[in-house]
Amino acid sequence: MNRRDQDLQRVFSRRALMLGVGQLALFGALAGRLYYLQVLESGRYTLLSDENRISMRLLPPRRGRVLDRFGTELASNRRNYRVLIVAEQARNVDATLTKLADLIHIDDTQRARVKREVERRRKFVPVVVSENLSWEDFARINLHSPDLPGVQLDVGETRDYGMGAVFSHVVGYVGAVSENELGDDPLLELPGFRIGKSGIEKLFDEDLRGRAGHSQIEVNAYGRAIRELDRTDGLTGDDVVLTIDADLQRFAAERLKDESAAAVVMDVHTGEVLTLVSNPGFDPNWFNVGITTAQWRQLNGDKYRPLTNKSVQGQYPPGSTFKMVVGLAALEAGGVTPDSRVFCPGHMEFGNNTFHCWKKGGHGSMNLVQALEESCDVYFYEAARRIGVDKIADMGKRLGLGDVSGLDVTGERRGLMPTRAWKQGALGQPWAQGETLVVGIGQGYVLATPLQLCVMTARLANGGYAVQPRLVRHDDVLGPSPEQRPASQLYNSLNIKREHLEVVQEGMVRVTTPPRGTAHGARITQPQFAMAGKTGSSQVRRISKAERDTRVRKNEEKPWEERDHALFVAYAPVGNPRYCIAVIVEHGGSGSKAAAPIARDILLETQRLDPSRRNRAPGPPPATTADTPAGPQSARPPKPREG
């Protein structure tokens, strides 16, 4: 081999070596990268692969129930029968909807919505056509399903309010989540998920809502579900147990049936609210399934305001039901004594104004008990004049007026206890002395809700303890047997002298007992159930001098909106108070004729049912008024009338 051939071979060998080393390095790098990806990073890429292959979906939990004190369901869950359509399988959505419309009602609005959602979504994604179907409609579609391509039937759950309007303001309702209600909880983003919008449903929404479950769904590259790999059901929401007695609530609602009215019944010792009725109510199921335009117009156009919870949102001049506050304030301030007398000629002159008593001819000489018994306005004009508005307001606030109670309801209003400082700050005007007289009979600026009047009555009846109303049972606070615990063990004293409370209580007893009492005709005649109370009528318009000089029209002669509000507060039984009630009948006229008979029947039924017990025994039929004479109804007999 010559030299030239040797050089060529050396060059070839070097190049072959370099090529081999390069190939070895390349394959080594490739092997290392494969090892890194398949061994060291296998967990990461397996996860990424699973994320593309497996879809995690939230499962809405069952919503907790709302129960009355005995376990009766006030809000529960029921099956929701739905019909859906899959555009990919239906091929002709219009034709399928036309066939469906022959089986169930589908209006033009529903049809337009379905077509709009079909256009927005992928063709294999189901779109809801109709839900909350009856079993008959659901079965009919099932029967014709072979002729309905693309139609799917589904069974879910929805909220159910079996008692309808009776508990509409207490329990409230659920509705779809709005954009401004979206928070951190991914449950809120689920299509069709419902949250509490008012009442207990809103206040305890997170407790009732529960915790979501999840399912693992295997999907293909287009996102179409293939099969379910795993499923974990959610945790059912907590039940909320109320202090309300469903039977008593129904009875009260039936008693208020034809009125625009409210009634509140409360345990004077524990504060447990047994009845909280505002009439008329509304069907909360309308909001759950989707309220129609016609239904919304009906609710908003009703002059009786069914959407307003009058028991806590209605603010009314308390009228003569406020006279216990004025009398007690006057006793505590020394403005009057139990024996102080005021002569009532039917009016009172003050400055250039004349303040009239409801009884044109006057009541004659009155002490406090008699003034409460016959509801003499002149007596309380004078009592208010002697002590001033600020002392009246102080006593009103001590008895629960002029501020929210903190009850577990939505939209509670404060009412108003006016003072000199309040008027100067709110209206920029000094207080006028004549306004004090008007406050003395519960008119003018004074406003109270039925709940506040019930709290006031409870504090008067339980010996002057600051009982707070409760709507949700808390055994850790009240104990397992609340009927065995008096208010003195649960609440602070208001530091009102017992002898002064007894004078006011005696006046309330005489309202219902002797014939001159303003509520004698609405008394409870069974001695063991006897009640003490106070009537009230509050004007919604001022009576002019011209009307008084001619003739003041009777309530029944006025348009409904101009009639007086009728009020009544009471507690029972007289010897050992346990329950109290406040009733307002809007534009009902006379408290003794419109409100007192309703309160009597409800309070008598309350005592017969005795809701303070855990296990209710069957009771007698609803209350009726007997014509038998009333027996002794007070452990402390009333004084004889003087003058």
C-alpha positions in Angstrom: 0.0 0.0 0.0 1.5 3.2 -1.0 1.8 6.3 1.2 -1.2 8.0 -0.4 -3.5 5.1 0.3 -2.3 5.0 3.9 -3.1 8.7 4.4 -6.6 8.2 3.0 -7.2 5.3 5.3 -6.1 7.3 8.3 -8.4 10.1 7.3 -11.3 7.7 6.8 -10.7 6.0 10.2 -10.6 9.3 12.0 -13.8 10.4 10.4 -15.5 7.1 11.1 -14.4 7.4 14.7 -15.7 11.0 15.0 -19.0 9.9 13.4 -19.3 7.0 15.7 -18.6 9.2 18.7 -21.1 11.7 17.5 -23.7 9.0 17.0 -23.0 7.6 20.4 -23.3 11.0 22.0 -26.6 11.6 20.1 -28.1 8.3 21.1 -26.8 8.8 24.7 -28.5 12.2 24.9 -31.7 10.8 23.4 -31.6 7.9 25.9 -31.0 10.3 28.8 -33.9 12.5 27.7 -36.2 9.5 27.4 -35.1 8.4 30.9 -35.8 11.9 32.2 -39.2 12.1 30.6 -40.4 8.5 31.2 -38.8 7.8 34.5 -38.0 11.0 36.4 -40.9 13.1 35.1 -43.4 10.2 34.6 -45.6 11.4 37.4 -46.0 14.8 36.0 -46.8 13.8 32.5 -49.1 11.0 33.7 -51.0 13.7 35.6 -51.1 16.0 32.6 -52.3 13.1 30.5 -55.0 12.2 33.0 -56.1 15.8 33.1 -56.7 15.7 29.4 -58.4 12.3 29.6 -60.3 12.6 33.0 -62.7 15.4 33.7 -63.4 16.2 37.4 -67.0 17.3 37.9 -68.6 18.7 41.1 -71.7 17.0 42.4 -74.2 19.4 44.2 -75.0 18.1 47.7 -78.5 17.7 49.1 -79.7 20.9 50.8 -80.5 20.6 54.5 -84.0 20.8 55.7 -85.8 23.5 57.6 -88.0 22.0 60.4 -90.4 23.3 63.0 -89.9 22.6 66.7 -91.5 19.1 66.4 -89.7 18.0 63.2 -92.3 19.0 60.7 -90.6 19.8 57.3 -91.1 23.4 56.3 -88.5 23.2 53.5 -87.3 20.0 52.0 -86.2 18.4 48.7 -88.2 16.6 46.1 -87.4 14.9 42.8 -87.0 17.2 39.9 -88.1 15.6 36.6 -86.4 17.2 33.7 -86.3 16.8 29.9 -83.2 17.6 28.0 -82.2 17.6 24.4 -78.9 16.7 22.7 -78.6 18.5 19.3 -76.1 16.0 17.9 -78.6 13.2 18.4 -81.7 15.1 17.6 -80.4 16.2 14.1 -83.4 18.5 13.7 -84.0 20.4 17.0 -87.0 22.3 15.7 -88.8 19.2 14.7 -88.1 17.5 18.0 -89.3 20.5 20.0 -92.5 20.5 18.0 -93.1 16.8 18.9 -92.3 17.6 22.5 -94.8 20.5 22.5 -97.6 18.0 21.7 -96.8 16.2 25.0 -95.9 19.0 27.4 -96.3 22.8 27.4 -93.5 24.6 25.6 -94.0 28.2 24.9 -92.2 30.5 22.5 -89.9 31.8 25.2 -88.7 28.3 26.1 -88.2 27.3 22.5 -86.1 30.5 21.8 -84.0 29.8 24.9 -83.3 26.2 23.9 -82.3 27.1 20.4 -80.1 29.9 21.7 -78.3 27.5 24.1 -77.9 24.8 21.4 -76.1 27.4 19.2 -73.8 28.4 22.0 -72.8 24.9 23.2 -71.2 21.9 21.7 -73.6 19.7 19.9 -73.2 16.8 22.3 -73.9 18.8 25.4 -77.4 18.4 26.8 -79.6 21.5 27.1 -82.5 21.7 29.5 -85.9 22.0 27.8 -88.2 21.9 30.8 -87.9 21.0 34.5 -90.1 20.4 37.5 -92.4 18.3 35.4 -95.2 16.4 36.9 -94.9 12.6 37.1 -97.7 12.3 34.5 -95.8 14.5 32.0 -92.5 12.7 32.7 -94.2 9.3 32.1 -95.8 10.5 28.9 -92.5 11.6 27.4 -91.0 8.3 28.5 -93.7 6.4 26.6 -93.0 8.4 23.4 -89.2 8.5 23.8 -88.6 6.2 20.7 -90.1 8.9 18.5 -88.1 11.7 20.1 -84.5 11.5 18.9 -82.1 13.4 21.0 -84.4 13.7 24.0 -83.0 12.6 27.4 -84.9 12.3 30.6 -83.2 13.2 33.9 -84.2 13.0 37.6 -82.5 15.4 40.0 -83.6 17.4 43.1 -85.1 20.7 43.7 -86.4 22.7 46.8 -89.9 22.1 47.9 -92.0 24.3 50.2 -94.9 22.1 51.1 -96.7 24.6 53.2 -96.6 27.4 50.6 -97.5 30.9 51.7 -97.9 30.0 55.4 -94.1 30.1 55.9 -93.1 32.2 53.0 -91.7 35.1 55.1 -90.1 33.0 57.8 -88.4 30.2 55.7 -87.9 32.4 52.6 -86.9 30.8 49.3 -84.0 29.8 47.1 -83.2 31.1 43.6 -80.5 31.0 40.9 -77.1 32.6 41.7 -76.7 36.1 40.3 -73.4 37.4 39.1 -72.8 39.6 42.1 -73.4 36.6 44.4 -70.6 34.5 42.9 -67.9 33.9 45.5 -65.1 31.5 46.1 -67.3 28.4 46.4 -67.2 26.6 43.0 -70.7 25.2 43.8 -72.1 28.6 42.9 -71.0 28.2 39.3 -72.9 25.0 38.7 -75.7 25.5 36.2 -79.1 25.5 38.0 -77.5 25.7 41.5 -79.8 27.5 44.0 -78.9 29.6 47.0 -81.0 31.2 49.8 -82.5 34.6 48.8 -84.6 35.5 51.9 -85.6 34.3 55.3 -83.9 31.3 57.0 -82.8 30.0 53.6 -80.6 33.1 53.2 -79.4 33.6 56.8 -78.3 29.9 57.1 -77.5 29.3 53.5 -73.9 28.1 54.1 -75.1 25.6 56.8 -78.0 24.4 54.6 -75.9 24.2 51.4 -73.7 21.3 52.5 -70.4 20.3 50.8 -70.0 19.3 47.2 -69.1 15.8 46.0 -67.2 15.0 42.8 -67.0 12.4 40.0 -64.2 11.5 37.7 -65.4 11.2 34.1 -63.3 9.7 31.3 -63.6 11.9 28.2 -62.3 11.7 24.6 -60.3 14.4 22.8 -63.5 16.3 22.0 -64.6 16.4 25.6 -67.4 13.8 25.2 -68.0 11.7 28.3 -67.2 8.0 27.9 -67.6 6.5 31.3 -67.6 7.4 35.1 -64.4 6.2 36.8 -65.0 7.3 40.4 -67.7 9.0 42.4 -67.8 10.6 45.9 -71.2 12.0 46.9 -71.3 15.3 48.7 -72.2 15.9 52.3 -75.9 16.9 53.0 -76.3 20.3 54.5 -77.3 20.7 58.1 -80.9 20.8 59.2 -82.2 24.0 60.8 -84.7 23.6 63.6 -87.0 26.5 64.3 -88.9 27.5 67.4 -92.1 27.8 65.3 -95.0 25.4 65.8 -96.2 24.6 62.3 -99.8 23.7 63.5 -100.1 27.0 65.4 -98.6 28.9 62.4 -101.2 27.4 60.1 -104.0 28.2 62.6 -102.9 31.8 62.8 -102.5 32.1 59.0 -106.1 30.8 58.6 -107.4 33.2 61.2 -105.8 36.1 59.4 -106.9 34.8 56.0 -109.0 37.7 54.8 -107.0 40.5 56.2 -103.8 42.4 55.5 -102.3 41.6 58.9 -99.6 40.1 61.0 -99.4 38.1 64.3 -96.5 37.2 66.5 -96.7 34.7 69.4 -93.8 34.4 71.8 -92.8 32.6 75.0 -92.5 35.3 77.6 -89.7 33.5 79.5 -87.5 31.9 76.8 -88.2 34.3 73.9 -89.0 31.4 71.6 -91.2 32.7 68.7 -94.0 30.2 68.2 -95.8 32.0 65.4 -94.6 34.7 63.0 -97.3 35.3 60.4 -97.6 38.0 57.8 -100.7 37.9 55.6 -101.0 37.6 52.7 -98.0 35.6 51.9 -96.8 34.2 48.6 -95.8 30.8 47.2 -92.0 30.5 47.5 -92.1 27.7 45.0 -92.7 30.3 42.3 -89.2 31.7 42.9 -87.6 28.3 43.1 -88.9 27.1 39.7 -88.7 30.5 38.1 -91.3 33.2 38.6 -93.3 34.3 35.5 -93.8 37.9 34.5 -97.5 37.5 35.3 -96.8 36.2 38.8 -94.3 39.0 39.5 -96.8 41.6 38.4 -99.5 40.0 40.6 -97.3 40.1 43.7 -96.1 43.7 43.1 -99.5 45.0 42.2 -101.3 43.7 45.3 -102.3 46.5 47.6 -101.9 44.1 50.6 -98.1 43.8 49.9 -97.6 40.1 50.0 -93.8 40.4 49.6 -93.5 42.5 52.8 -93.0 40.6 56.1 -95.4 42.9 58.1 -94.4 41.1 61.4 -90.9 42.6 61.3 -90.9 45.1 58.4 -94.2 46.8 59.0 -93.8 49.9 61.1 -97.0 51.3 62.6 -98.0 53.9 65.2 -98.7 51.6 68.1 -101.7 53.7 69.3 -103.1 52.8 72.7 -101.0 49.6 73.0 -98.2 52.1 73.8 -100.0 53.4 76.9 -98.4 50.8 79.1 -95.0 52.3 78.2 -96.2 55.8 79.1 -97.9 54.7 82.3 -94.9 52.7 83.5 -92.5 55.6 82.6 -94.7 58.0 84.5 -94.7 55.7 87.6 -91.0 55.2 87.5 -90.3 59.0 87.0 -92.7 60.0 89.8 -95.0 61.9 87.4 -98.0 59.9 88.7 -98.7 57.4 91.4 -101.1 54.5 91.3 -103.7 56.6 93.0 -103.2 59.8 91.0 -106.4 60.9 89.3 -106.9 62.9 86.1 -110.3 64.2 85.0 -111.3 63.5 81.4 -114.0 65.8 79.9 -113.4 64.4 76.5 -110.6 66.7 75.5 -107.5 68.5 76.8 -106.6 72.1 76.1 -102.9 72.7 75.6 -101.7 76.1 74.3 -103.8 77.0 71.3 -104.6 73.3 70.5 -107.3 70.9 71.6 -106.3 67.3 72.1 -109.4 65.0 71.9 -110.2 61.7 73.7 -111.6 58.9 71.7 -114.8 59.1 73.9 -116.4 62.4 73.0 -118.2 62.9 76.3 -115.1 62.0 78.4 -114.4 59.3 81.0 -114.6 61.4 84.1 -112.0 60.9 86.9 -109.4 58.2 86.1 -106.5 56.6 87.8 -103.9 54.6 85.8 -105.6 51.2 86.1 -108.9 52.7 85.0 -107.3 54.7 82.2 -105.8 51.5 80.8 -109.1 49.6 81.3 -111.0 52.2 79.2 -108.1 53.5 77.2 -108.6 57.1 78.3 -106.5 59.4 76.0 -106.7 62.5 78.3 -105.1 60.6 81.2 -102.0 59.7 79.0 -101.8 63.2 77.5 -101.4 64.5 81.0 -99.0 61.7 82.1 -96.8 62.4 79.0 -96.9 66.2 79.7 -95.7 65.7 83.2 -92.6 63.5 82.4 -91.6 64.6 78.9 -90.8 62.6 75.7 -87.3 61.6 76.7 -88.4 59.6 79.8 -91.1 57.9 77.7 -88.5 57.0 75.0 -86.1 55.6 77.6 -88.8 53.3 79.0 -89.9 52.3 75.4 -86.3 51.3 74.6 -86.0 49.3 77.8 -89.1 47.4 76.8 -87.7 46.6 73.3 -89.0 49.4 71.1 -87.0 51.6 68.7 -84.3 49.0 67.8 -83.9 45.7 66.0 -84.2 42.6 68.1 -81.6 40.6 66.2 -84.2 37.9 65.3 -83.1 35.4 62.6 -85.1 37.1 59.9 -84.2 39.3 56.9 -85.2 42.9 56.6 -86.1 43.6 60.3 -86.9 47.3 60.8 -86.0 49.4 63.8 -89.2 51.3 64.4 -88.8 54.7 66.1 -88.7 56.0 69.6 -88.5 59.8 69.1 -86.6 62.1 71.5 -85.8 65.8 71.5 -82.3 65.1 70.2 -83.6 62.8 67.5 -85.9 65.4 66.0 -83.2 68.1 66.1 -80.7 65.8 64.4 -83.0 64.1 61.9 -85.3 67.1 61.0 -83.3 70.1 62.2 -86.3 71.3 64.3 -86.8 71.7 68.0 -89.2 69.5 69.8 -92.7 70.9 70.4 -94.5 70.3 73.7 -97.7 69.4 71.9 -95.8 66.5 70.2 -95.2 65.0 73.6 -99.0 64.7 74.2 -99.4 62.9 70.8 -96.6 60.5 71.7 -98.5 59.8 75.0 -101.1 57.9 73.0 -98.7 56.1 70.7 -99.2 58.5 67.7 -97.0 61.1 66.0 -93.4 59.9 65.3 -93.7 56.7 67.3 -93.4 53.6 65.2 -93.2 49.9 66.2 -93.3 46.5 64.5 -95.6 43.7 65.6 -92.5 41.8 66.8 -91.4 44.8 69.0 -94.9 45.0 70.5 -94.7 41.3 71.3 -91.3 41.7 73.0 -92.7 44.7 74.9 -95.6 42.6 76.1 -93.4 39.7 77.1 -91.2 42.0 79.2 -94.2 43.4 81.0 -95.6 39.9 81.6 -92.4 38.1 82.8 -91.7 40.5 85.7 -89.5 43.0 83.8 -86.7 40.8 82.3 -85.0 41.6 79.0 -86.2 38.6 77.1 -84.9 38.4 73.5 -86.9 36.8 70.7 -85.5 33.5 69.2 -86.5 31.8 66.0 -83.9 29.0 65.8 -83.6 26.5 68.6 -80.4 26.5 70.6 -80.6 23.8 73.3 -77.1 24.9 74.5 -78.7 28.2 75.5 -82.2 27.3 76.5 -81.6 23.7 77.7 -83.6 20.6 76.9 -86.6 21.8 78.9 -87.1 25.5 78.4 -90.5 25.5 80.0 -88.8 24.8 83.3 -86.6 27.9 83.1 -88.1 31.3 84.0 -86.9 34.6 82.4 -85.1 35.5 85.6 -82.6 32.7 84.9 -82.1 33.5 81.3 -82.1 37.3 81.0 -81.1 40.4 82.8 -83.5 42.5 84.8 -84.7 45.8 83.4 -84.7 47.2 87.0 -88.4 48.2 86.9 -90.1 48.2 90.3 -92.3 45.2 90.7 -95.1 47.3 92.3 -95.2 49.5 89.2 -95.3 46.5 86.9 -98.2 45.0 88.9 -100.2 48.2 88.4 -99.8 48.1 84.7 -100.5 44.3 84.6 -103.7 45.0 86.6 -104.8 47.6 84.1 -104.2 45.0 81.3 -106.3 42.4 83.2 -109.2 44.9 83.5 -109.1 45.6 79.7 -110.5 42.1 79.2 -112.4 41.4 82.5 -115.1 43.9 83.5 -117.7 45.1 81.0 -116.1 48.5 80.7 -112.9 47.0 79.5 -112.2 47.8 75.8 -111.6 44.1 75.0 -114.3 42.6 77.2 -116.2 41.3 74.2 -113.1 39.4 73.0 -112.1 37.9 76.4 -111.2 34.3 76.9 -113.9 32.9 79.1 -112.1 29.8 80.4 -110.5 31.0 83.6 -107.4 28.7 83.3 -106.7 30.3 79.9 -107.7 33.9 80.7 -105.7 36.7 79.1 -104.7 40.3 79.9 -104.3 42.7 77.0 -104.6 46.1 75.5 -106.4 47.4 72.5 -105.1 50.0 70.1 -106.2 51.9 67.1 -103.8 54.1 65.2 -104.8 56.8 62.8 -103.3 57.0 59.3 -104.6 60.5 58.6 -105.2 63.5 60.8 -108.8 64.4 61.6 -109.4 68.0 60.7 -111.2 70.6 62.8 -113.9 70.9 60.2 -114.6 67.1 60.5 -114.8 67.4 64.3 -117.2 70.3 64.0 -119.5 68.4 61.7 -119.1 64.6 61.9 -116.1 62.3 62.0 -116.7 59.5 59.6 -116.7 56.0 60.9 -114.0 53.7 59.7 -116.4 51.6 57.6 -117.4 54.8 55.7 -113.9 55.6 54.7 -111.8 54.1 51.8 -109.8 51.1 53.0 -106.5 53.0 52.8 -107.8 55.8 55.2 -109.1 53.5 57.9 -107.3 53.2 61.3 -105.0 50.3 61.9 -106.3 47.9 64.5 -103.9 46.5 67.2 -104.0 44.2 70.2 -101.4 42.9 72.5 -102.0 40.3 75.3 -100.4 37.6 77.5 -101.8 34.5 79.2 -102.6 32.9 81.4 -103.2 35.7 83.8 -102.1 34.0 87.0 -98.9 32.6 85.5 -98.0 34.3 82.2 -96.4 32.0 79.6 -97.3 33.3 76.2 -97.8 36.7 74.6 -99.2 37.9 71.3 -99.2 41.0 69.1 -101.7 41.4 66.3 -102.0 44.2 63.7 -104.8 44.4 61.2 -103.9 47.0 58.6 -106.8 49.5 58.2 -108.9 47.2 60.3 -110.5 50.1 62.2 -111.1 49.2 65.9 -108.6 47.2 67.8 -111.3 45.7 70.0 -113.4 44.5 67.0 -110.8 43.6 64.4 -107.6 42.6 66.2 -108.6 41.4 69.7 -110.9 38.5 68.5 -108.0 37.2 66.3 -105.5 37.5 69.1 -107.9 35.7 71.5 -108.4 32.7 69.2 -104.7 32.4 68.5 -103.7 32.8 72.2 -106.3 30.3 73.3 -105.1 27.8 70.7 -101.5 28.4 71.8 -102.3 27.4 75.4 -104.3 24.4 74.3 -101.5 23.1 72.1 -98.9 24.1 74.8 -95.9 24.3 72.3 -93.4 24.5 75.2 -93.6 20.7 75.5 -91.4 18.5 73.4 -94.2 16.0 72.6 -97.5 17.5 71.9 -100.6 15.5 72.9 -103.7 15.7 70.7 -105.6 18.9 71.6 -109.2 20.0 71.5 -110.7 21.7 68.4 -109.9 25.4 67.5 -111.0 28.1 70.0 -114.4 29.5 70.0 -116.0 32.1 72.2 -118.5 30.8 74.8 -121.3 32.9 76.1 -120.7 31.8 79.7 -119.7 34.5 82.2 -116.0 34.8 82.9 -114.7 33.5 86.2 -112.0 35.1 88.3 -109.0 35.7 86.0 -106.4 37.3 88.2 -104.5 36.3 91.3 -104.7 40.0 92.2 -108.3 41.2 91.9 -108.9 44.6 90.3 -109.8 47.6 92.4 -113.4 48.8 92.2 -114.0 51.7 89.8 -114.1 55.1 91.5 -115.9 58.1 90.1 
